Amino acid sequence: MACRLALKAAGRTSPNPMVGAVLVRGKRIVATGYHRFAGADHAEIVALKRAGAKARGATLYINLEPCSHQGRTPPCTEALIRAGIKEVVAGMKDPNPLVAGRGFQRLRRAGVRVRSGPYSEECRVLNEAFVKFITRRLPFVTLKLAASLDGKIATATGDAHWISGADSRAVVHRMRNQVDGVLVGSGTVIADDPQLTCRIRGGRNPWRVVLDGRLRIRPSARLFHQGDPGKSVVVTSTRAPAAKARALEARGVQVWRFPLRDSEIPWMALLRKLADSGIVSVMIEGGATVAASALRAKIVDKVIIFYAPKILGGDGRVMIDGLGIRRVDRSLCVRQLSFRKSGKDLMASGYL
């Protein structure tokens, strides 16, 4: 239940984790809470405020170890101790070096019973982006692709509307609502002129990141006209035309310049800059060149592919450009592969 509560704030807590809390006394739930956004009360505090005096003698069920340090908000361990919580059952230890078991230690010293580990894998997956971000200071990267059954993303003429079905496109909008940023190449912007927005009720738009070494895209592209151009970033070369960069910046677009070598994307430098901007999770949405570059650089954590029940044939455009793999035993292996139906499509997901 704590994980389900935590998910209510998916996409809104960065750079903090998603956390849900349930207070139980006897066999009754006396209060629940979840962390709504960075800077807001933590889940434990929300539940304690709702419970009031009923919190004394209760057990707290929570998906992540309570914090024990002063951040934007005071330490939750002290509030739990003052409220008279008798036991804390946490799904996993907080990987944040500022916590990392210290919350449990503080509670135990105060006489609070602590149990850790139930459903730890479920809790880890829930906050997989936060775990990577807080331990490696890099965003969690998901590669999302949509293809025909024979692995093509467009016809020979470039027509790709629509490869996947309406149900799959709705899933993608929910995914955009939960990630901090989406990333595409300039070819995708020029060919499709996407908005890269989240079009679900109550959703919020992620950062939009475009890789464009030669600044081929125009300031009139639709993704720069979504009401928040400051959340649009164009990643380009230090040698890109200055006049084109100024035209984008005049629209409020951020232009990040990197030295490019052999036209390869400087992935690690880019990911570090994204992390420094508070972006915890990024979803790469294409195209084939960007997907191949990301895979070659080994920066992809998770792969999600929507397969449509269509066949485009050998002259269609491939899903992923060349990876330089010469032997099958050197292929990229996807772990924890799972499948589920998405309308008429098949959604495959796994980890690299």
Buried (B, 14 or more C-beta within 10 A) or exposed (E): EBBEBBBEBBBBBBBBBBBBBBBBBEEEBBBBBBBBEBEBBBBBBBBBBBBEEBBEEBBBBBBBBBBBBEBEBBBBBBBBBEBEBBBBBBBBBBBBEEBBEBBBEBBEEEEBEBEBEEBBEEBBEBBBBBBBBBEEEBBBBBBBBBBBEBBBBBBEEEEBEEBBBEBBBBBBEEBBBBBBBBBBBBBBBEBBEBBBBBEEEEBBBBBBBBBBBBBBBEBEBEBBEBEBBEBBBBBBBEEBEEEBBEBBBEBEBBBBBBEBEEEEBBBEEBBBBBBEBEBBBBBBBBBBBBBBBBBBBEBBBBBBBBBBEBEBEEEBBBBBBEBEEEEEEEEEEBEEEEEEEBBEBBBBBBBB
